[in-house]
Amino acid sequence: MPDNTNAKYNKILDALQALLEEKSIGTISVREIAEKAGIGKGSIYYYFSSKEAIMEALVERDYQKPLDTAKSLAGQREISPFTRMAMIFQACRTSSTEFGIRQTSDSQTEAPEKAFIHQRYITYLIQELTPTLTEIIQQGIDGGDIHFDNPSALAEIVLIVLAVKLDNTLVPSTQEEIENTIVGLISLLENGTGNPPGSLNFLRVL
């Protein structure tokens, strides 16, 4: 894939993002993306093999900043593992707003498409953050702050719950329902990592 600092590459991504604010992904053509970007259709295929590839690149670009911030936490051992986990949880909360995609229609025919787009973002988020959170949990295990046998499984479970619930698109919930889920997750974390009840309540500020 070409360098994502390339101006034309980013024009293509900007064009798709702008079009997604106006219409559904299924009705957008590569020709439209090219016209919006002010380039020839043939130039699109120099950078991307398909519209789906452009969408994937847009996901990656729009999540890059929060993911870079989260990944940098792995090396900051002077910060407690749970504080760093909380910062990653916050990244999960804010990341779904990074891409700014919105649809103008709320029709039922577009609901599956909205879910599909958000699923792309959530899947990418979980895949990218799981190794980072796993590393932080392992550091907590090594330091005696966390007691758990499978850090990667714990990381994935936590991220799936947070990403899906806090995104609030795939499974729409009231604020109270989200809060109840977070409380339940905190309780599971406390029990599962050998920490006393209430010790991780600071995570509720999320």
Salt bridges, closest charged atoms under 4 A:
ASP14 OD1 - ARG61 NH2 2.85
GLU22 OE2 - LYS36 NZ 3.22
GLU32 OE2 - LYS23 NZ 2.56
GLU56 OE2 - ARG120 NH1 2.63
ASP62 OD1 - ARG61 NE 3.63
ASP106 OD1 - LYS114 NZ 3.12
GLU128 OE1 - LYS71 NZ 2.99
ASP167 OD1 - HIS118 ND1 3.14
GLU179 OE2 - ARG204 NH2 2.75
